[in-house]
């Protein structure tokens, strides 16, 4: 399966493992909760999907690489305990708490979140002294004398032997205690993740043209040659920082993330071309509707790779805007129940607002401590804090004489919310207009090409695009997608008629 399918499978499994009956007991006892074992090549995103699963389920995450652990750190240090049996005292060897188990308890203490995922990476690379203890851990969730707290699901991962010389093959007894998922590198599955994480446009466009370069693992005359999903994502982040500081992106920089001479050479050359297209076409001006007939003609006569790059630039501009609009809309929707409650409360509205703000901040801090705060949640929290702080400040301003009026206070808050709604509506209409210009330009530049299909498809597979189109809609998207479906159906009908040989 690909990494996206693996993520959905893990998410469903964790959710079911944590499901309880009417007696508040887990349906599947801990001893029957088989740990998941992700088996796949390095750098395909195994750790990244664990973060996503924890964030989406709102549970904690503790991650460890088992290659760093000795028997002592995993099981705990031995010490001598004196005990009495049958009236006689004996010296008994016991163990301190495992560093791994202790970390789980510390995460619970910091975050207050009692359920989570314990993710152990490279579990098939454990030291020889630790290997015998792994069987006990995989079945009973025990390291030494200490058990993983109830409500924590075990997920493990490892590389096949051909990728890592340290791998030791699990025997059948161990394998029979695992849910094994074989995960393959798959560009199409990673593509939606790339949209969501706003991977650099040059990388997305390059891989759209060179899908075979998404993942490479081979041995050449010069040694190991490899390119991974992790490498592309890390390169994306550094490219953004280099551009912000006006630094030159060289082959030497790219080579630090992509370890293939050919891919480094070709991507760096493409990156320069991508920036040329960016300057030549000024995609943001196109979505603003500021383009000339010369620009349309130039785009229409462009080579295939230039067309793909231009579509990527247009989509990237629209997608970032849709993501921001959706986030603001989601913030207002999430805060609305709390604001509605203000109208009914007999408490001091200012104090209620401060409490709501405190709860939102505390919740974000808990999720962050649990390793379950997504980038989107972090930005959403900032928007919420800014809005609530604005409301608190506005209420304080109207209380110039120190008196409190529930009606006046509520009207101030409602006024702020109304302004935010109006600003959101303006942002939605502006984004819809930008979408209109993107479709209009594409239709003019490529009336008979596949570029319209690319634009429709990319907006559909993008999480931000799907959410915006579902929540706010787009006349142009509906129009061109309907036309595209009609065209496809007409082609099918002609093919069916031809097959009848009338």
C-alpha positions as CSV (number, residue, x, y, z in Angstrom):
1,X,0.0,0.0,0.0
2,X,1.1,3.6,-0.4
3,X,1.8,6.0,2.5
4,X,-1.7,7.6,2.3
5,X,-3.5,4.3,2.5
6,X,-1.2,3.3,5.4
7,X,-2.1,6.5,7.3
8,X,-5.8,5.9,6.9
9,X,-5.4,2.3,8.0
10,X,-3.4,3.2,11.1
11,X,-5.9,6.0,12.0
12,X,-8.8,3.5,11.8
13,X,-6.9,0.9,13.8
14,X,-5.9,3.3,16.6
15,X,-9.5,4.7,16.8
16,X,-10.9,1.2,17.1
17,X,-8.3,0.1,19.7
18,X,-9.3,3.1,21.8
19,X,-13.0,2.4,21.5
20,X,-14.8,1.6,24.8
21,X,-17.9,-0.2,25.7
22,X,-20.7,0.9,28.1
23,X,-18.5,-0.2,31.1
24,X,-15.7,2.2,30.0
25,X,-13.5,-0.8,29.0
26,X,-11.7,-1.1,25.8
27,X,-13.4,-3.5,23.4
28,X,-10.1,-5.0,22.4
29,X,-8.0,-5.9,25.6
30,X,-4.5,-4.6,25.6
31,X,-3.0,-8.0,25.2
32,X,-5.0,-8.4,21.9
33,X,-4.1,-5.0,20.5
34,X,-1.6,-6.1,18.0
35,X,1.1,-3.5,17.4
36,X,1.2,-2.1,13.9
37,X,4.5,-2.7,12.0
38,X,5.2,-0.3,9.1
39,X,7.7,-1.9,6.8
40,X,9.0,0.3,4.1
41,X,12.1,2.0,2.5
42,X,13.7,4.9,4.4
43,X,12.4,8.5,4.0
44,X,9.0,7.7,2.6
45,X,7.2,9.6,5.4
46,X,6.5,6.9,8.1
47,X,7.2,9.3,11.0
48,X,5.3,12.2,9.3
49,X,2.0,10.1,9.0
50,X,2.2,9.2,12.7
51,X,2.2,13.0,13.6
52,X,-0.8,13.5,11.3
53,X,-2.7,10.6,12.9
54,X,-2.1,11.9,16.4
55,X,-3.1,15.4,15.4
56,X,-6.3,14.3,13.6
57,X,-7.4,12.1,16.5
58,X,-6.4,14.7,19.2
59,X,-4.2,12.2,21.1
60,X,-0.6,12.3,22.3
61,X,2.4,11.0,20.4
62,X,5.7,9.8,21.8
63,X,8.3,8.8,19.2
64,X,11.6,6.9,19.7
65,X,14.2,5.4,17.4
66,X,15.2,2.0,18.8
67,X,18.7,2.2,17.3
68,X,19.6,4.7,20.1
69,X,18.6,2.3,22.9
70,X,20.6,-0.2,24.9
71,X,19.1,-2.9,27.0
72,X,19.5,-0.7,30.1
73,X,17.8,2.4,28.6
74,X,14.8,0.4,27.2
75,X,14.3,-1.9,30.2
76,X,15.7,0.2,33.0
77,X,18.8,-0.1,35.2
78,X,19.1,-3.1,37.5
79,X,19.3,-2.7,41.3
80,X,19.1,-5.0,44.3
81,X,15.9,-5.0,46.3
82,X,15.7,-6.9,49.6
83,X,12.5,-8.9,50.1
84,X,11.2,-11.3,52.6
85,X,9.7,-14.7,51.6
86,X,8.6,-17.3,54.1
87,X,10.3,-15.4,56.9
88,X,13.6,-15.2,55.2
89,X,15.2,-12.2,53.5
90,X,16.4,-12.5,49.9
91,X,18.3,-10.1,47.5
92,X,16.2,-9.7,44.4
93,X,17.2,-8.0,41.1
94,X,14.7,-5.4,39.9
95,X,14.8,-2.6,37.4
96,X,14.2,1.1,37.4
97,X,11.5,2.4,35.0
98,X,12.3,2.2,31.3
99,X,13.2,5.6,29.7
100,X,10.6,4.9,27.0
101,X,7.8,4.2,29.5
102,X,8.8,7.1,31.7
103,X,8.6,9.4,28.6
104,X,5.0,8.3,28.1
105,X,4.1,9.1,31.7
106,X,5.8,12.5,31.4
107,X,3.9,13.3,28.3
108,X,0.6,12.5,30.1
109,X,1.6,14.7,33.0
110,X,2.6,17.6,30.8
111,X,-0.4,17.5,28.5
112,X,-3.2,16.0,30.6
113,X,-4.0,13.8,27.5
114,X,-4.2,10.2,28.7
115,X,-4.5,8.4,25.4
116,X,-1.9,8.3,22.6
117,X,0.5,6.5,20.3
118,X,3.9,5.2,21.2
119,X,5.8,5.1,18.0
120,X,9.0,3.0,17.9
121,X,11.0,3.5,14.7
122,X,13.6,1.0,13.4
123,X,12.4,-1.6,15.7
124,X,14.0,-4.4,13.6
125,X,17.5,-2.8,14.3
126,X,17.6,-3.2,18.1
127,X,20.8,-4.4,19.7
128,X,21.4,-8.1,20.2
129,X,21.0,-7.8,24.0
130,X,17.6,-6.1,23.6
131,X,16.1,-8.4,20.9
132,X,14.8,-11.1,23.4
133,X,12.9,-8.5,25.3
134,X,11.1,-7.2,22.2
135,X,8.8,-10.3,22.0
136,X,7.5,-9.6,25.5
137,X,7.0,-6.0,24.7
138,X,5.1,-6.6,21.5
139,X,2.7,-9.0,23.2
140,X,2.3,-7.5,26.6
141,X,3.4,-3.9,26.1
142,X,5.9,-4.3,28.9
143,X,9.5,-3.1,29.2
144,X,11.2,-4.7,32.2
145,X,8.5,-4.6,35.0
146,X,6.7,-1.6,33.7
147,X,3.8,-1.6,31.3
148,X,2.8,1.0,28.7
149,X,-0.1,2.9,30.2
150,X,-3.6,1.8,29.2
151,X,-4.9,3.8,26.3
152,X,-1.6,3.9,24.5
153,X,-1.4,2.1,21.1
154,X,1.9,0.7,19.9
155,X,3.0,1.5,16.3
156,X,6.4,0.4,15.1
157,X,8.3,0.8,11.9
158,X,11.4,-0.5,10.2
159,X,13.3,-0.8,6.9
160,X,13.6,-4.0,4.8
161,X,17.0,-5.7,5.0
162,X,18.1,-4.4,1.6
163,X,18.1,-0.9,2.9
164,X,19.8,-1.3,6.2
165,X,22.7,-3.7,7.2
166,X,21.7,-3.5,10.9
167,X,18.3,-5.1,10.3
168,X,17.6,-8.4,12.0
169,X,14.9,-10.6,10.6
170,X,12.0,-11.2,13.0
171,X,11.1,-14.8,13.6
172,X,7.5,-16.1,13.0
173,X,6.7,-15.9,16.7
174,X,7.4,-12.2,16.7
175,X,5.7,-11.5,13.3
176,X,2.6,-13.4,14.5
177,X,2.1,-10.7,17.1
178,X,2.2,-7.8,14.6
179,X,-0.2,-6.1,12.1
180,X,2.3,-5.8,9.2
181,X,1.8,-3.0,6.6
182,X,4.1,-3.1,3.6
183,X,4.5,0.5,2.4
184,X,5.8,1.6,-1.0
185,X,7.0,5.0,-2.1
186,X,4.2,6.5,-4.3
187,X,4.3,10.0,-5.8
188,X,0.6,10.3,-6.3
189,X,-0.1,9.6,-2.7
190,X,2.6,12.1,-1.6
191,X,1.2,14.7,-3.9
192,X,-1.8,15.6,-1.8
193,X,0.4,15.8,1.3
194,X,2.7,18.2,-0.7
195,X,-0.3,20.4,-1.4
196,X,-1.3,20.3,2.3
197,X,2.2,21.1,3.6
198,X,2.7,23.8,0.9
199,X,5.8,22.1,-0.6
200,X,7.7,24.6,-2.8
201,X,6.2,25.1,-6.2
202,X,9.4,24.3,-8.0
203,X,9.5,20.9,-6.4
204,X,5.9,20.1,-7.1
205,X,6.2,21.2,-10.7
206,X,9.5,19.3,-11.2
207,X,8.1,16.1,-9.8
208,X,5.0,16.5,-12.0
209,X,7.3,16.4,-15.0
210,X,9.7,13.8,-13.5
211,X,7.7,11.5,-11.4
212,X,10.4,8.9,-11.6
213,X,12.7,11.2,-9.5
214,X,10.4,11.2,-6.5
215,X,12.1,8.3,-4.8
216,X,15.4,6.8,-5.8
217,X,17.4,4.2,-4.0
218,X,20.2,2.6,-6.0
219,X,23.9,1.7,-5.9
220,X,26.1,3.3,-8.5
221,X,29.8,3.2,-9.2
222,X,30.2,6.2,-6.9
223,X,28.3,4.6,-4.0
224,X,24.8,4.9,-2.7
225,X,22.5,7.2,-4.6
226,X,19.2,8.1,-3.0
227,X,16.3,10.6,-3.2
228,X,13.5,10.4,-0.6
229,X,10.2,12.1,0.3
230,X,11.9,13.4,3.4
231,X,14.7,14.9,1.3
232,X,12.2,16.8,-0.9
233,X,10.3,18.2,2.1
234,X,13.4,19.3,3.9
235,X,14.7,20.9,0.7
236,X,11.4,22.8,0.3
237,X,11.8,24.4,3.7
238,X,15.4,25.6,3.1
239,X,14.5,26.9,-0.4
240,X,11.9,29.2,1.2
241,X,14.4,30.5,3.7
242,X,17.1,31.0,1.0
243,X,14.6,33.0,-1.1
244,X,13.5,35.1,1.8
245,X,17.1,36.1,2.5
246,X,18.0,36.6,-1.2
247,X,20.6,33.8,-1.1
248,X,21.7,31.9,-4.2
249,X,20.5,28.3,-4.5
250,X,23.3,26.2,-5.8
251,X,23.9,22.5,-6.7
252,X,25.9,22.3,-3.5
253,X,22.8,23.2,-1.4
254,X,20.5,20.8,-3.3
255,X,23.1,18.0,-3.0
256,X,22.8,18.3,0.8
257,X,19.2,17.0,0.6
258,X,19.1,15.0,-2.7
259,X,21.9,12.4,-3.0
260,X,21.8,11.8,-6.7
261,X,24.1,13.7,-9.0
262,X,21.7,13.5,-11.9
263,X,18.6,14.7,-10.0
264,X,20.7,17.5,-8.2
265,X,21.9,18.7,-11.6
266,X,18.5,18.6,-13.3
267,X,16.5,20.0,-10.4
268,X,18.9,22.9,-9.9
269,X,18.6,23.8,-13.6
270,X,14.8,23.5,-13.4
271,X,14.7,25.6,-10.3
272,X,16.4,28.4,-12.3
273,X,13.9,28.0,-15.1
274,X,11.0,28.0,-12.6
275,X,12.1,31.3,-11.3
276,X,12.4,32.7,-14.8
277,X,8.8,31.6,-15.5
278,X,7.8,33.2,-12.2
279,X,9.3,36.5,-13.3
280,X,8.2,36.3,-16.9
281,X,4.5,35.5,-16.2
282,X,3.9,37.1,-12.8
283,X,1.3,34.6,-11.9
284,X,-0.2,36.8,-9.1
285,X,-1.0,39.5,-11.6
286,X,-2.7,36.9,-13.8
287,X,-5.0,35.8,-11.0
288,X,-5.6,39.5,-10.3
289,X,-6.8,39.7,-14.0
290,X,-3.8,41.9,-15.0
291,X,-2.6,40.1,-18.1
292,X,-2.2,41.1,-21.7
293,X,-2.9,39.4,-25.1
294,X,0.9,39.0,-25.4
295,X,1.0,37.0,-22.1
296,X,-1.8,34.7,-23.4
297,X,0.0,34.2,-26.7
298,X,3.3,33.5,-24.9
299,X,1.7,30.9,-22.6
300,X,-0.1,29.3,-25.5
301,X,3.1,28.9,-27.5
302,X,5.2,27.7,-24.5
303,X,6.8,24.2,-24.3
304,X,5.2,21.5,-22.2
305,X,7.4,22.0,-19.1
306,X,6.8,25.7,-19.2
307,X,3.1,25.2,-19.3
308,X,3.2,22.8,-16.4
309,X,5.3,25.3,-14.4
310,X,2.9,28.1,-15.2
311,X,-0.1,26.1,-14.1
312,X,1.8,25.2,-10.9
313,X,2.4,28.9,-10.2
314,X,-1.3,29.8,-10.7
315,X,-2.5,26.9,-8.6
316,X,0.0,27.7,-5.8
317,X,-1.2,31.4,-5.6
318,X,-4.8,30.4,-5.4
319,X,-4.3,27.5,-3.0
320,X,-2.5,29.6,-0.4
321,X,-5.3,32.2,-0.5
322,X,-8.0,29.5,-0.2
323,X,-6.2,28.0,2.7
324,X,-6.1,31.3,4.5
325,X,-9.7,32.0,3.8
326,X,-10.8,28.6,5.0
327,X,-8.8,29.0,8.2
328,X,-10.5,32.3,9.0
329,X,-13.9,30.8,8.3
330,X,-13.2,27.8,10.5
331,X,-12.1,30.1,13.3
332,X,-15.4,32.0,13.2
333,X,-17.4,28.8,13.1
334,X,-15.5,27.4,16.0
335,X,-15.9,30.5,18.2
336,X,-19.6,31.1,17.4
337,X,-21.0,28.7,20.0
338,X,-19.0,30.4,22.8
339,X,-20.2,33.8,21.6
340,X,-23.8,32.7,21.4
341,X,-23.6,31.5,25.0
342,X,-22.6,35.1,26.0
343,X,-26.1,36.3,25.2
344,X,-27.7,33.9,27.7
345,X,-25.1,34.2,30.5
346,X,-25.7,36.0,33.7
347,X,-22.0,36.2,34.4
348,X,-19.7,39.1,33.7
349,X,-19.1,39.0,30.0
350,X,-15.5,40.3,30.3
351,X,-14.7,37.5,32.7
352,X,-16.4,34.9,30.5
353,X,-14.3,36.1,27.5
354,X,-11.1,35.9,29.5
355,X,-12.0,32.3,30.6
356,X,-12.7,31.3,27.0
357,X,-9.4,32.7,25.9
358,X,-7.6,30.9,28.8
359,X,-9.2,27.6,27.8
360,X,-8.3,28.0,24.2
361,X,-4.6,28.8,25.1
362,X,-4.4,25.9,27.6
363,X,-5.9,23.4,25.1
364,X,-3.3,24.4,22.5
365,X,-0.5,24.1,25.1
366,X,-1.7,20.6,26.0
367,X,-1.8,19.5,22.4
368,X,1.7,21.0,21.8
369,X,3.0,19.1,24.9
370,X,1.4,15.9,23.6
371,X,3.1,16.3,20.2
372,X,-0.4,16.6,18.6
373,X,-0.6,20.2,17.6
374,X,-0.7,20.6,13.9
375,X,0.6,23.6,12.0
376,X,-3.0,24.4,11.0
377,X,-4.2,24.2,14.6
378,X,-1.3,26.4,15.7
379,X,-2.3,29.1,13.2
380,X,-6.0,28.7,14.0
381,X,-5.2,29.2,17.7
382,X,-3.4,32.4,16.9
383,X,-6.4,33.7,14.9
384,X,-8.7,32.8,17.8
385,X,-6.5,34.5,20.4
386,X,-6.2,37.6,18.3
387,X,-10.0,37.8,17.9
388,X,-10.8,37.2,21.6
389,X,-8.1,39.6,22.7
390,X,-9.7,42.2,20.4
391,X,-13.1,41.6,21.9
392,X,-11.7,41.9,25.5
393,X,-10.0,45.1,24.6
394,X,-13.1,46.5,23.0
395,X,-15.3,45.7,26.0
396,X,-12.7,47.2,28.4
397,X,-12.7,50.4,26.2
398,X,-16.5,50.9,26.6
399,X,-16.3,50.5,30.4
400,X,-14.8,53.9,30.8
401,X,-16.6,54.6,34.0
402,X,-15.9,51.2,35.5
403,X,-19.5,50.0,35.2
404,X,-20.5,46.9,33.5
405,X,-23.6,46.5,31.2
406,X,-24.3,43.0,29.9
407,X,-26.3,44.4,26.9
408,X,-23.6,46.9,26.0
409,X,-20.8,44.4,26.4
410,X,-22.6,41.8,24.2
411,X,-23.3,44.4,21.5
412,X,-19.5,45.2,21.4
413,X,-18.7,41.5,21.0
414,X,-21.4,41.0,18.4
415,X,-20.2,44.1,16.5
416,X,-16.6,42.7,16.4
417,X,-17.9,39.3,15.1
418,X,-20.0,41.1,12.5
419,X,-17.0,42.9,11.2
420,X,-15.0,39.7,11.1
421,X,-17.8,38.0,9.1
422,X,-17.9,41.0,6.7
423,X,-14.1,40.8,6.2
424,X,-14.4,37.0,5.6
425,X,-17.1,37.6,2.9
426,X,-14.8,40.1,1.2
427,X,-11.9,37.6,1.3
428,X,-14.2,34.9,-0.1
429,X,-15.3,37.1,-3.0
430,X,-11.8,38.2,-3.7
431,X,-10.6,34.6,-3.8
432,X,-13.5,33.6,-6.0
433,X,-12.5,36.4,-8.4
434,X,-8.9,35.1,-8.5
435,X,-10.2,31.6,-9.3
436,X,-12.3,33.2,-12.1
437,X,-9.2,34.9,-13.6
438,X,-7.2,31.7,-13.4
439,X,-9.9,29.7,-15.3
440,X,-10.4,32.6,-17.7
441,X,-6.7,32.8,-18.5
442,X,-6.3,29.1,-18.9
443,X,-9.3,28.9,-21.2
444,X,-7.9,31.7,-23.4
445,X,-4.3,30.4,-23.5
446,X,-5.1,26.7,-23.9
447,X,-8.5,26.3,-25.5
448,X,-7.8,22.8,-26.7
449,X,-5.1,21.7,-24.2
450,X,-5.1,19.6,-21.1
451,X,-4.2,22.6,-18.9
452,X,-7.8,23.1,-17.9
453,X,-8.0,19.5,-16.7
454,X,-4.8,20.1,-14.7
455,X,-6.3,23.2,-13.0
456,X,-9.5,21.4,-12.2
457,X,-7.7,18.3,-10.9
458,X,-5.2,20.1,-8.7
459,X,-7.9,22.2,-7.1
460,X,-9.9,19.0,-6.4
461,X,-7.0,17.0,-4.9
462,X,-5.9,19.9,-2.8
463,X,-7.3,19.8,0.8
464,X,-7.6,23.6,0.8
465,X,-9.2,23.6,-2.6
466,X,-11.7,20.9,-1.7
467,X,-12.7,22.7,1.5
468,X,-13.0,26.1,-0.1
469,X,-15.1,24.8,-3.0
470,X,-17.3,22.9,-0.5
471,X,-17.8,25.7,1.9
472,X,-17.9,28.7,-0.4
473,X,-18.2,27.4,-4.0
474,X,-17.0,28.7,-7.3
475,X,-19.1,29.4,-10.4
476,X,-16.1,29.0,-12.7
477,X,-15.1,25.6,-11.1
478,X,-18.6,24.3,-11.5
479,X,-18.9,25.6,-15.1
480,X,-15.6,24.2,-16.4
481,X,-15.8,20.9,-14.5
482,X,-19.3,20.3,-16.0
483,X,-18.0,21.2,-19.5
484,X,-15.1,18.8,-19.0
485,X,-17.4,16.0,-17.9
486,X,-19.6,16.7,-20.9
487,X,-16.6,16.6,-23.3
488,X,-15.5,13.3,-21.7
489,X,-18.9,11.8,-22.1
490,X,-19.2,12.9,-25.7
491,X,-15.8,11.2,-26.4
492,X,-17.1,8.0,-24.7
493,X,-20.3,8.0,-26.8
494,X,-18.4,8.5,-30.1
495,X,-16.1,5.6,-29.1
496,X,-19.2,3.4,-28.3
497,X,-20.8,4.3,-31.7
498,X,-17.5,3.5,-33.5
499,X,-17.4,0.1,-31.7
500,X,-20.9,-0.7,-32.9
501,X,-19.6,-0.6,-36.5
502,X,-23.0,0.4,-37.9
